[in-house]
Amino acid sequence: MQVISLVWGILALVGMFIAFFPCLGSLNWLNIPFALIGLIVSIVALVQAKPEEKKSGSVAGICCCAAAVLFGAIRLMLGGGLL
């Protein structure tokens, strides 16, 4: 599950970077919910991890998804898409 959360976070970041291009900012309307679901999956993966397992995949997924949500929302605000 940690690998899934890491991949989800990377995909959310890729979507966020694509949405930074001019005329593609509305992609954030799809990417922010995608990243929020990835954030939930990453948190669940972190909580369900056994104490002896490494938790770096979950933590990286949480960081990537949170950054995608934060910067995507800022991009929407600057572009006038989010009031």
PDB file of N, CA, C and O in Angstrom:
ATOM      1  N   MET A   1       0.821  -1.188   0.000  1.00  0.00           N
ATOM      2  CA  MET A   1       0.000   0.000   0.000  1.00  0.00           C
ATOM      3  C   MET A   1       0.870   1.260   0.000  1.00  0.00           C
ATOM      4  O   MET A   1       0.469   2.314  -0.494  1.00  0.00           O
ATOM      5  N   GLN A   2       2.059   1.120   0.562  1.00  0.00           N
ATOM      6  CA  GLN A   2       2.955   2.275   0.570  1.00  0.00           C
ATOM      7  C   GLN A   2       3.441   2.615  -0.832  1.00  0.00           C
ATOM      8  O   GLN A   2       3.637   3.786  -1.155  1.00  0.00           O
ATOM      9  N   VAL A   3       3.633   1.610  -1.653  1.00  0.00           N
ATOM     10  CA  VAL A   3       4.054   1.854  -3.030  1.00  0.00           C
ATOM     11  C   VAL A   3       2.939   2.560  -3.793  1.00  0.00           C
ATOM     12  O   VAL A   3       3.200   3.460  -4.592  1.00  0.00           O
ATOM     13  N   ILE A   4       1.713   2.157  -3.549  1.00  0.00           N
ATOM     14  CA  ILE A   4       0.566   2.798  -4.197  1.00  0.00           C
ATOM     15  C   ILE A   4       0.495   4.269  -3.791  1.00  0.00           C
ATOM     16  O   ILE A   4       0.259   5.135  -4.633  1.00  0.00           O
ATOM     17  N   SER A   5       0.696   4.553  -2.511  1.00  0.00           N
ATOM     18  CA  SER A   5       0.623   5.949  -2.060  1.00  0.00           C
ATOM     19  C   SER A   5       1.759   6.777  -2.649  1.00  0.00           C
ATOM     20  O   SER A   5       1.564   7.949  -2.973  1.00  0.00           O
ATOM     21  N   LEU A   6       2.940   6.186  -2.793  1.00  0.00           N
ATOM     22  CA  LEU A   6       4.062   6.902  -3.390  1.00  0.00           C
ATOM     23  C   LEU A   6       3.794   7.187  -4.867  1.00  0.00           C
ATOM     24  O   LEU A   6       4.020   8.305  -5.330  1.00  0.00           O
ATOM     25  N   VAL A   7       3.319   6.200  -5.600  1.00  0.00           N
ATOM     26  CA  VAL A   7       3.016   6.386  -7.023  1.00  0.00           C
ATOM     27  C   VAL A   7       1.898   7.411  -7.194  1.00  0.00           C
ATOM     28  O   VAL A   7       1.942   8.247  -8.096  1.00  0.00           O
ATOM     29  N   TRP A   8       0.898   7.337  -6.320  1.00  0.00           N
ATOM     30  CA  TRP A   8      -0.213   8.294  -6.384  1.00  0.00           C
ATOM     31  C   TRP A   8       0.287   9.723  -6.169  1.00  0.00           C
ATOM     32  O   TRP A   8      -0.144  10.652  -6.854  1.00  0.00           O
ATOM     33  N   GLY A   9       1.196   9.884  -5.215  1.00  0.00           N
ATOM     34  CA  GLY A   9       1.765  11.201  -4.957  1.00  0.00           C
ATOM     35  C   GLY A   9       2.576  11.714  -6.135  1.00  0.00           C
ATOM     36  O   GLY A   9       2.511  12.899  -6.462  1.00  0.00           O
ATOM     37  N   ILE A  10       3.335  10.842  -6.774  1.00  0.00           N
ATOM     38  CA  ILE A  10       4.121  11.250  -7.937  1.00  0.00           C
ATOM     39  C   ILE A  10       3.194  11.653  -9.078  1.00  0.00           C
ATOM     40  O   ILE A  10       3.450  12.647  -9.757  1.00  0.00           O
ATOM     41  N   LEU A  11       2.123  10.896  -9.297  1.00  0.00           N
ATOM     42  CA  LEU A  11       1.165  11.244 -10.350  1.00  0.00           C
ATOM     43  C   LEU A  11       0.469  12.576 -10.049  1.00  0.00           C
ATOM     44  O   LEU A  11       0.202  13.360 -10.960  1.00  0.00           O
ATOM     45  N   ALA A  12       0.183  12.824  -8.784  1.00  0.00           N
ATOM     46  CA  ALA A  12      -0.434  14.100  -8.404  1.00  0.00           C
ATOM     47  C   ALA A  12       0.522  15.258  -8.668  1.00  0.00           C
ATOM     48  O   ALA A  12       0.097  16.319  -9.126  1.00  0.00           O
ATOM     49  N   LEU A  13       1.806  15.065  -8.384  1.00  0.00           N
ATOM     50  CA  LEU A  13       2.789  16.115  -8.665  1.00  0.00           C
ATOM     51  C   LEU A  13       2.946  16.360 -10.160  1.00  0.00           C
ATOM     52  O   LEU A  13       3.079  17.503 -10.598  1.00  0.00           O
ATOM     53  N   VAL A  14       2.931  15.284 -10.940  1.00  0.00           N
ATOM     54  CA  VAL A  14       3.030  15.439 -12.394  1.00  0.00           C
ATOM     55  C   VAL A  14       1.825  16.220 -12.918  1.00  0.00           C
ATOM     56  O   VAL A  14       1.976  17.107 -13.758  1.00  0.00           O
ATOM     57  N   GLY A  15       0.641  15.894 -12.428  1.00  0.00           N
ATOM     58  CA  GLY A  15      -0.549  16.635 -12.825  1.00  0.00           C
ATOM     59  C   GLY A  15      -0.481  18.096 -12.423  1.00  0.00           C
ATOM     60  O   GLY A  15      -0.931  18.972 -13.161  1.00  0.00           O
ATOM     61  N   MET A  16       0.081  18.356 -11.252  1.00  0.00           N
ATOM     62  CA  MET A  16       0.218  19.734 -10.799  1.00  0.00           C
ATOM     63  C   MET A  16       1.179  20.512 -11.689  1.00  0.00           C
ATOM     64  O   MET A  16       0.910  21.661 -12.039  1.00  0.00           O
ATOM     65  N   PHE A  17       2.311  19.883 -12.062  1.00  0.00           N
ATOM     66  CA  PHE A  17       3.274  20.568 -12.925  1.00  0.00           C
ATOM     67  C   PHE A  17       2.699  20.818 -14.312  1.00  0.00           C
ATOM     68  O   PHE A  17       2.963  21.863 -14.906  1.00  0.00           O
ATOM     69  N   ILE A  18       1.923  19.884 -14.835  1.00  0.00           N
ATOM     70  CA  ILE A  18       1.283  20.095 -16.136  1.00  0.00           C
ATOM     71  C   ILE A  18       0.292  21.249 -16.047  1.00  0.00           C
ATOM     72  O   ILE A  18       0.169  22.036 -16.986  1.00  0.00           O
ATOM     73  N   ALA A  19      -0.411  21.355 -14.928  1.00  0.00           N
ATOM     74  CA  ALA A  19      -1.414  22.407 -14.767  1.00  0.00           C
ATOM     75  C   ALA A  19      -0.795  23.789 -14.564  1.00  0.00           C
ATOM     76  O   ALA A  19      -1.516  24.786 -14.583  1.00  0.00           O
ATOM     77  N   PHE A  20       0.521  23.873 -14.372  1.00  0.00           N
ATOM     78  CA  PHE A  20       1.168  25.182 -14.266  1.00  0.00           C
ATOM     79  C   PHE A  20       1.368  25.846 -15.627  1.00  0.00           C
ATOM     80  O   PHE A  20       1.622  27.049 -15.691  1.00  0.00           O
ATOM     81  N   PHE A  21       1.259  25.086 -16.707  1.00  0.00           N
ATOM     82  CA  PHE A  21       1.391  25.673 -18.038  1.00  0.00           C
ATOM     83  C   PHE A  21       0.190  26.568 -18.327  1.00  0.00           C
ATOM     84  O   PHE A  21      -0.924  26.274 -17.894  1.00  0.00           O
ATOM     85  N   PRO A  22       0.410  27.643 -19.047  1.00  0.00           N
ATOM     86  CA  PRO A  22      -0.714  28.522 -19.401  1.00  0.00           C
ATOM     87  C   PRO A  22      -1.783  27.755 -20.177  1.00  0.00           C
ATOM     88  O   PRO A  22      -1.476  26.874 -20.979  1.00  0.00           O
ATOM     89  N   CYS A  23      -3.011  28.098 -19.928  1.00  0.00           N
ATOM     90  CA  CYS A  23      -4.202  27.508 -20.558  1.00  0.00           C
ATOM     91  C   CYS A  23      -4.494  26.085 -20.082  1.00  0.00           C
ATOM     92  O   CYS A  23      -5.454  25.475 -20.553  1.00  0.00           O
ATOM     93  N   LEU A  24      -3.709  25.546 -19.178  1.00  0.00           N
ATOM     94  CA  LEU A  24      -3.978  24.211 -18.640  1.00  0.00           C
ATOM     95  C   LEU A  24      -4.274  24.257 -17.141  1.00  0.00           C
ATOM     96  O   LEU A  24      -4.310  23.215 -16.486  1.00  0.00           O
ATOM     97  N   GLY A  25      -4.484  25.439 -16.600  1.00  0.00           N
ATOM     98  CA  GLY A  25      -4.720  25.591 -15.168  1.00  0.00           C
ATOM     99  C   GLY A  25      -5.999  24.942 -14.689  1.00  0.00           C
ATOM    100  O   GLY A  25      -6.117  24.598 -13.513  1.00  0.00           O
ATOM    101  N   SER A  26      -6.962  24.769 -15.582  1.00  0.00           N
ATOM    102  CA  SER A  26      -8.215  24.144 -15.165  1.00  0.00           C
ATOM    103  C   SER A  26      -8.033  22.656 -14.873  1.00  0.00           C
ATOM    104  O   SER A  26      -8.927  22.027 -14.306  1.00  0.00           O
ATOM    105  N   LEU A  27      -6.899  22.092 -15.249  1.00  0.00           N
ATOM    106  CA  LEU A  27      -6.604  20.702 -14.900  1.00  0.00           C
ATOM    107  C   LEU A  27      -6.544  20.520 -13.386  1.00  0.00           C
ATOM    108  O   LEU A  27      -6.735  19.411 -12.886  1.00  0.00           O
ATOM    109  N   ASN A  28      -6.279  21.604 -12.654  1.00  0.00           N
ATOM    110  CA  ASN A  28      -6.243  21.527 -11.194  1.00  0.00           C
ATOM    111  C   ASN A  28      -7.599  21.152 -10.608  1.00  0.00           C
ATOM    112  O   ASN A  28      -7.660  20.608  -9.506  1.00  0.00           O
ATOM    113  N   TRP A  29      -8.692  21.434 -11.325  1.00  0.00           N
ATOM    114  CA  TRP A  29     -10.007  21.028 -10.837  1.00  0.00           C
ATOM    115  C   TRP A  29     -10.121  19.513 -10.776  1.00  0.00           C
ATOM    116  O   TRP A  29     -10.904  18.989  -9.983  1.00  0.00           O
ATOM    117  N   LEU A  30      -9.365  18.803 -11.590  1.00  0.00           N
ATOM    118  CA  LEU A  30      -9.328  17.341 -11.525  1.00  0.00           C
ATOM    119  C   LEU A  30      -8.196  16.845 -10.635  1.00  0.00           C
ATOM    120  O   LEU A  30      -8.325  15.819  -9.967  1.00  0.00           O
ATOM    121  N   ASN A  31      -7.101  17.569 -10.629  1.00  0.00           N
ATOM    122  CA  ASN A  31      -5.925  17.110  -9.901  1.00  0.00           C
ATOM    123  C   ASN A  31      -6.064  17.270  -8.383  1.00  0.00           C
ATOM    124  O   ASN A  31      -5.560  16.433  -7.635  1.00  0.00           O
ATOM    125  N   ILE A  32      -6.724  18.306  -7.923  1.00  0.00           N
ATOM    126  CA  ILE A  32      -6.857  18.507  -6.481  1.00  0.00           C
ATOM    127  C   ILE A  32      -7.674  17.382  -5.830  1.00  0.00           C
ATOM    128  O   ILE A  32      -7.237  16.848  -4.811  1.00  0.00           O
ATOM    129  N   PRO A  33      -8.842  16.997  -6.372  1.00  0.00           N
ATOM    130  CA  PRO A  33      -9.534  15.843  -5.766  1.00  0.00           C
ATOM    131  C   PRO A  33      -8.732  14.554  -5.868  1.00  0.00           C
ATOM    132  O   PRO A  33      -8.761  13.729  -4.955  1.00  0.00           O
ATOM    133  N   PHE A  34      -8.012  14.374  -6.984  1.00  0.00           N
ATOM    134  CA  PHE A  34      -7.149  13.203  -7.146  1.00  0.00           C
ATOM    135  C   PHE A  34      -6.078  13.178  -6.054  1.00  0.00           C
ATOM    136  O   PHE A  34      -5.812  12.129  -5.467  1.00  0.00           O
ATOM    137  N   ALA A  35      -5.471  14.323  -5.785  1.00  0.00           N
ATOM    138  CA  ALA A  35      -4.435  14.409  -4.760  1.00  0.00           C
ATOM    139  C   ALA A  35      -5.021  14.241  -3.355  1.00  0.00           C
ATOM    140  O   ALA A  35      -4.367  13.676  -2.479  1.00  0.00           O
ATOM    141  N   LEU A  36      -6.243  14.725  -3.134  1.00  0.00           N
ATOM    142  CA  LEU A  36      -6.871  14.541  -1.821  1.00  0.00           C
ATOM    143  C   LEU A  36      -7.152  13.071  -1.545  1.00  0.00           C
ATOM    144  O   LEU A  36      -6.958  12.603  -0.423  1.00  0.00           O
ATOM    145  N   ILE A  37      -7.605  12.342  -2.551  1.00  0.00           N
ATOM    146  CA  ILE A  37      -7.820  10.906  -2.388  1.00  0.00           C
ATOM    147  C   ILE A  37      -6.483  10.213  -2.132  1.00  0.00           C
ATOM    148  O   ILE A  37      -6.392   9.313  -1.297  1.00  0.00           O
ATOM    149  N   GLY A  38      -5.451  10.639  -2.856  1.00  0.00           N
ATOM    150  CA  GLY A  38      -4.119  10.088  -2.616  1.00  0.00           C
ATOM    151  C   GLY A  38      -3.606  10.395  -1.226  1.00  0.00           C
ATOM    152  O   GLY A  38      -2.913   9.575  -0.624  1.00  0.00           O
ATOM    153  N   LEU A  39      -3.936  11.562  -0.709  1.00  0.00           N
ATOM    154  CA  LEU A  39      -3.551  11.924   0.655  1.00  0.00           C
ATOM    155  C   LEU A  39      -4.220  11.005   1.664  1.00  0.00           C
ATOM    156  O   LEU A  39      -3.588  10.570   2.626  1.00  0.00           O
ATOM    157  N   ILE A  40      -5.489  10.710   1.449  1.00  0.00           N
ATOM    158  CA  ILE A  40      -6.212   9.799   2.340  1.00  0.00           C
ATOM    159  C   ILE A  40      -5.619   8.397   2.268  1.00  0.00           C
ATOM    160  O   ILE A  40      -5.428   7.750   3.298  1.00  0.00           O
ATOM    161  N   VAL A  41      -5.325   7.924   1.059  1.00  0.00           N
ATOM    162  CA  VAL A  41      -4.721   6.599   0.902  1.00  0.00           C
ATOM    163  C   VAL A  41      -3.358   6.537   1.579  1.00  0.00           C
ATOM    164  O   VAL A  41      -3.017   5.532   2.203  1.00  0.00           O
ATOM    165  N   SER A  42      -2.586   7.599   1.459  1.00  0.00           N
ATOM    166  CA  SER A  42      -1.262   7.633   2.077  1.00  0.00           C
ATOM    167  C   SER A  42      -1.340   7.622   3.597  1.00  0.00           C
ATOM    168  O   SER A  42      -0.541   6.962   4.260  1.00  0.00           O
ATOM    169  N   ILE A  43      -2.298   8.349   4.143  1.00  0.00           N
ATOM    170  CA  ILE A  43      -2.466   8.360   5.600  1.00  0.00           C
ATOM    171  C   ILE A  43      -2.896   6.985   6.096  1.00  0.00           C
ATOM    172  O   ILE A  43      -2.411   6.511   7.123  1.00  0.00           O
ATOM    173  N   VAL A  44      -3.803   6.348   5.369  1.00  0.00           N
ATOM    174  CA  VAL A  44      -4.235   4.992   5.741  1.00  0.00           C
ATOM    175  C   VAL A  44      -3.051   4.031   5.669  1.00  0.00           C
ATOM    176  O   VAL A  44      -2.893   3.184   6.548  1.00  0.00           O
ATOM    177  N   ALA A  45      -2.219   4.150   4.633  1.00  0.00           N
ATOM    178  CA  ALA A  45      -1.038   3.289   4.513  1.00  0.00           C
ATOM    179  C   ALA A  45      -0.059   3.528   5.654  1.00  0.00           C
ATOM    180  O   ALA A  45       0.571   2.585   6.132  1.00  0.00           O
ATOM    181  N   LEU A  46       0.076   4.759   6.091  1.00  0.00           N
ATOM    182  CA  LEU A  46       0.976   5.067   7.198  1.00  0.00           C
ATOM    183  C   LEU A  46       0.459   4.487   8.508  1.00  0.00           C
ATOM    184  O   LEU A  46       1.230   3.957   9.309  1.00  0.00           O
ATOM    185  N   VAL A  47      -0.856   4.591   8.722  1.00  0.00           N
ATOM    186  CA  VAL A  47      -1.438   4.091   9.963  1.00  0.00           C
ATOM    187  C   VAL A  47      -1.407   2.563  10.010  1.00  0.00           C
ATOM    188  O   VAL A  47      -1.203   1.976  11.072  1.00  0.00           O
ATOM    189  N   GLN A  48      -1.609   1.922   8.857  1.00  0.00           N
ATOM    190  CA  GLN A  48      -1.669   0.462   8.826  1.00  0.00           C
ATOM    191  C   GLN A  48      -0.299  -0.199   8.769  1.00  0.00           C
ATOM    192  O   GLN A  48      -0.209  -1.422   8.878  1.00  0.00           O
ATOM    193  N   ALA A  49       0.756   0.565   8.605  1.00  0.00           N
ATOM    194  CA  ALA A  49       2.096  -0.015   8.511  1.00  0.00           C
ATOM    195  C   ALA A  49       2.495  -0.616   9.849  1.00  0.00           C
ATOM    196  O   ALA A  49       2.248  -0.047  10.912  1.00  0.00           O
ATOM    197  N   LYS A  50       3.107  -1.762   9.765  1.00  0.00           N
ATOM    198  CA  LYS A  50       3.589  -2.423  10.976  1.00  0.00           C
ATOM    199  C   LYS A  50       4.798  -1.660  11.527  1.00  0.00           C
ATOM    200  O   LYS A  50       5.518  -1.014  10.766  1.00  0.00           O
ATOM    201  N   PRO A  51       5.024  -1.729  12.829  1.00  0.00           N
ATOM    202  CA  PRO A  51       6.132  -0.956  13.422  1.00  0.00           C
ATOM    203  C   PRO A  51       7.506  -1.305  12.840  1.00  0.00           C
ATOM    204  O   PRO A  51       8.385  -0.445  12.792  1.00  0.00           O
ATOM    205  N   GLU A  52       7.703  -2.540  12.402  1.00  0.00           N
ATOM    206  CA  GLU A  52       9.022  -2.919  11.882  1.00  0.00           C
ATOM    207  C   GLU A  52       9.206  -2.552  10.403  1.00  0.00           C
ATOM    208  O   GLU A  52      10.314  -2.663   9.878  1.00  0.00           O
ATOM    209  N   GLU A  53       8.148  -2.121   9.735  1.00  0.00           N
ATOM    210  CA  GLU A  53       8.235  -1.735   8.328  1.00  0.00           C
ATOM    211  C   GLU A  53       8.738  -0.299   8.196  1.00  0.00           C
ATOM    212  O   GLU A  53       8.536   0.536   9.077  1.00  0.00           O
ATOM    213  N   LYS A  54       9.396  -0.040   7.074  1.00  0.00           N
ATOM    214  CA  LYS A  54       9.759   1.335   6.761  1.00  0.00           C
ATOM    215  C   LYS A  54       8.508   2.073   6.315  1.00  0.00           C
ATOM    216  O   LYS A  54       7.662   1.512   5.619  1.00  0.00           O
ATOM    217  N   LYS A  55       8.395   3.309   6.709  1.00  0.00           N
ATOM    218  CA  LYS A  55       7.207   4.102   6.390  1.00  0.00           C
ATOM    219  C   LYS A  55       7.529   5.227   5.418  1.00  0.00           C
ATOM    220  O   LYS A  55       6.744   6.164   5.272  1.00  0.00           O
ATOM    221  N   SER A  56       8.661   5.143   4.763  1.00  0.00           N
ATOM    222  CA  SER A  56       9.098   6.240   3.906  1.00  0.00           C
ATOM    223  C   SER A  56       8.197   6.423   2.690  1.00  0.00           C
ATOM    224  O   SER A  56       8.001   7.556   2.249  1.00  0.00           O
ATOM    225  N   GLY A  57       7.642   5.351   2.134  1.00  0.00           N
ATOM    226  CA  GLY A  57       6.747   5.472   0.986  1.00  0.00           C
ATOM    227  C   GLY A  57       5.480   6.222   1.327  1.00  0.00           C
ATOM    228  O   GLY A  57       5.005   7.046   0.546  1.00  0.00           O
ATOM    229  N   SER A  58       4.935   5.936   2.492  1.00  0.00           N
ATOM    230  CA  SER A  58       3.721   6.633   2.923  1.00  0.00           C
ATOM    231  C   SER A  58       3.990   8.100   3.209  1.00  0.00           C
ATOM    232  O   SER A  58       3.200   8.965   2.831  1.00  0.00           O
ATOM    233  N   VAL A  59       5.089   8.378   3.868  1.00  0.00           N
ATOM    234  CA  VAL A  59       5.427   9.764   4.197  1.00  0.00           C
ATOM    235  C   VAL A  59       5.692  10.561   2.924  1.00  0.00           C
ATOM    236  O   VAL A  59       5.276  11.715   2.811  1.00  0.00           O
ATOM    237  N   ALA A  60       6.379   9.949   1.972  1.00  0.00           N
ATOM    238  CA  ALA A  60       6.625  10.633   0.700  1.00  0.00           C
ATOM    239  C   ALA A  60       5.316  10.862  -0.053  1.00  0.00           C
ATOM    240  O   ALA A  60       5.140  11.909  -0.676  1.00  0.00           O
ATOM    241  N   GLY A  61       4.402   9.901  -0.003  1.00  0.00           N
ATOM    242  CA  GLY A  61       3.100  10.073  -0.638  1.00  0.00           C
ATOM    243  C   GLY A  61       2.303  11.199  -0.003  1.00  0.00           C
ATOM    244  O   GLY A  61       1.642  11.970  -0.698  1.00  0.00           O
ATOM    245  N   ILE A  62       2.368  11.292   1.318  1.00  0.00           N
ATOM    246  CA  ILE A  62       1.676  12.373   2.024  1.00  0.00           C
ATOM    247  C   ILE A  62       2.257  13.721   1.622  1.00  0.00           C
ATOM    248  O   ILE A  62       1.510  14.661   1.354  1.00  0.00           O
ATOM    249  N   CYS A  63       3.573  13.825   1.578  1.00  0.00           N
ATOM    250  CA  CYS A  63       4.214  15.094   1.206  1.00  0.00           C
ATOM    251  C   CYS A  63       3.891  15.490  -0.228  1.00  0.00           C
ATOM    252  O   CYS A  63       3.584  16.651  -0.497  1.00  0.00           O
ATOM    253  N   CYS A  64       3.958  14.536  -1.147  1.00  0.00           N
ATOM    254  CA  CYS A  64       3.687  14.842  -2.560  1.00  0.00           C
ATOM    255  C   CYS A  64       2.236  15.257  -2.765  1.00  0.00           C
ATOM    256  O   CYS A  64       1.964  16.231  -3.467  1.00  0.00           O
ATOM    257  N   CYS A  65       1.311  14.533  -2.163  1.00  0.00           N
ATOM    258  CA  CYS A  65      -0.099  14.859  -2.339  1.00  0.00           C
ATOM    259  C   CYS A  65      -0.452  16.185  -1.677  1.00  0.00           C
ATOM    260  O   CYS A  65      -1.224  16.969  -2.228  1.00  0.00           O
ATOM    261  N   ALA A  66       0.106  16.437  -0.505  1.00  0.00           N
ATOM    262  CA  ALA A  66      -0.167  17.706   0.169  1.00  0.00           C
ATOM    263  C   ALA A  66       0.388  18.881  -0.637  1.00  0.00           C
ATOM    264  O   ALA A  66      -0.256  19.925  -0.737  1.00  0.00           O
ATOM    265  N   ALA A  67       1.571  18.714  -1.207  1.00  0.00           N
ATOM    266  CA  ALA A  67       2.149  19.774  -2.038  1.00  0.00           C
ATOM    267  C   ALA A  67       1.304  20.000  -3.290  1.00  0.00           C
ATOM    268  O   ALA A  67       1.111  21.141  -3.710  1.00  0.00           O
ATOM    269  N   ALA A  68       0.801  18.922  -3.887  1.00  0.00           N
ATOM    270  CA  ALA A  68      -0.031  19.057  -5.091  1.00  0.00           C
ATOM    271  C   ALA A  68      -1.331  19.787  -4.774  1.00  0.00           C
ATOM    272  O   ALA A  68      -1.790  20.609  -5.568  1.00  0.00           O
ATOM    273  N   VAL A  69      -1.929  19.493  -3.618  1.00  0.00           N
ATOM    274  CA  VAL A  69      -3.159  20.179  -3.228  1.00  0.00           C
ATOM    275  C   VAL A  69      -2.876  21.654  -2.946  1.00  0.00           C
ATOM    276  O   VAL A  69      -3.607  22.529  -3.411  1.00  0.00           O
ATOM    277  N   LEU A  70      -1.831  21.925  -2.196  1.00  0.00           N
ATOM    278  CA  LEU A  70      -1.505  23.295  -1.813  1.00  0.00           C
ATOM    279  C   LEU A  70      -1.164  24.158  -3.025  1.00  0.00           C
ATOM    280  O   LEU A  70      -1.751  25.223  -3.217  1.00  0.00           O
ATOM    281  N   PHE A  71      -0.226  23.704  -3.833  1.00  0.00           N
ATOM    282  CA  PHE A  71       0.193  24.512  -4.980  1.00  0.00           C
ATOM    283  C   PHE A  71      -0.874  24.557  -6.062  1.00  0.00           C
ATOM    284  O   PHE A  71      -0.983  25.554  -6.777  1.00  0.00           O
ATOM    285  N   GLY A  72      -1.665  23.496  -6.197  1.00  0.00           N
ATOM    286  CA  GLY A  72      -2.769  23.525  -7.150  1.00  0.00           C
ATOM    287  C   GLY A  72      -3.831  24.531  -6.756  1.00  0.00           C
ATOM    288  O   GLY A  72      -4.377  25.228  -7.611  1.00  0.00           O
ATOM    289  N   ALA A  73      -4.128  24.611  -5.464  1.00  0.00           N
ATOM    290  CA  ALA A  73      -5.113  25.588  -4.990  1.00  0.00           C
ATOM    291  C   ALA A  73      -4.585  27.014  -5.159  1.00  0.00           C
ATOM    292  O   ALA A  73      -5.333  27.919  -5.528  1.00  0.00           O
ATOM    293  N   ILE A  74      -3.301  27.206  -4.889  1.00  0.00           N
ATOM    294  CA  ILE A  74      -2.710  28.532  -5.094  1.00  0.00           C
ATOM    295  C   ILE A  74      -2.768  28.918  -6.567  1.00  0.00           C
ATOM    296  O   ILE A  74      -3.073  30.063  -6.903  1.00  0.00           O
ATOM    297  N   ARG A  75      -2.477  27.969  -7.440  1.00  0.00           N
ATOM    298  CA  ARG A  75      -2.529  28.238  -8.885  1.00  0.00           C
ATOM    299  C   ARG A  75      -3.954  28.590  -9.325  1.00  0.00           C
ATOM    300  O   ARG A  75      -4.146  29.472 -10.162  1.00  0.00           O
ATOM    301  N   LEU A  76      -4.943  27.906  -8.765  1.00  0.00           N
ATOM    302  CA  LEU A  76      -6.319  28.230  -9.116  1.00  0.00           C
ATOM    303  C   LEU A  76      -6.698  29.613  -8.608  1.00  0.00           C
ATOM    304  O   LEU A  76      -7.401  30.352  -9.297  1.00  0.00           O
ATOM    305  N   MET A  77      -6.241  29.973  -7.412  1.00  0.00           N
ATOM    306  CA  MET A  77      -6.533  31.301  -6.889  1.00  0.00           C
ATOM    307  C   MET A  77      -5.894  32.400  -7.720  1.00  0.00           C
ATOM    308  O   MET A  77      -6.522  33.425  -7.985  1.00  0.00           O
ATOM    309  N   LEU A  78      -4.650  32.193  -8.133  1.00  0.00           N
ATOM    310  CA  LEU A  78      -3.964  33.195  -8.941  1.00  0.00           C
ATOM    311  C   LEU A  78      -4.589  33.315 -10.329  1.00  0.00           C
ATOM    312  O   LEU A  78      -4.612  34.401 -10.909  1.00  0.00           O
ATOM    313  N   GLY A  79      -5.089  32.216 -10.856  1.00  0.00           N
ATOM    314  CA  GLY A  79      -5.702  32.235 -12.174  1.00  0.00           C
ATOM    315  C   GLY A  79      -7.156  32.635 -12.178  1.00  0.00           C
ATOM    316  O   GLY A  79      -7.759  32.757 -13.244  1.00  0.00           O
ATOM    317  N   GLY A  80      -7.731  32.840 -11.017  1.00  0.00           N
ATOM    318  CA  GLY A  80      -9.131  33.247 -10.934  1.00  0.00           C
ATOM    319  C   GLY A  80     -10.109  32.096 -10.978  1.00  0.00           C
ATOM    320  O   GLY A  80     -11.310  32.316 -11.130  1.00  0.00           O
ATOM    321  N   GLY A  81      -9.624  30.869 -10.849  1.00  0.00           N
ATOM    322  CA  GLY A  81     -10.512  29.716 -10.919  1.00  0.00           C
ATOM    323  C   GLY A  81     -11.111  29.318  -9.588  1.00  0.00           C
ATOM    324  O   GLY A  81     -12.069  28.545  -9.551  1.00  0.00           O
ATOM    325  N   LEU A  82     -10.568  29.828  -8.493  1.00  0.00           N
ATOM    326  CA  LEU A  82     -11.034  29.485  -7.157  1.00  0.00           C
ATOM    327  C   LEU A  82     -11.216  30.778  -6.391  1.00  0.00           C
ATOM    328  O   LEU A  82     -10.268  31.543  -6.219  1.00  0.00           O
ATOM    329  N   LEU A  83     -12.428  31.023  -5.933  1.00  0.00           N
ATOM    330  CA  LEU A  83     -12.692  32.289  -5.240  1.00  0.00           C
ATOM    331  C   LEU A  83     -12.692  32.100  -3.744  1.00  0.00           C
ATOM    332  O   LEU A  83     -12.897  33.060  -3.001  1.00  0.00           O
TER     333      LEU A  83
END
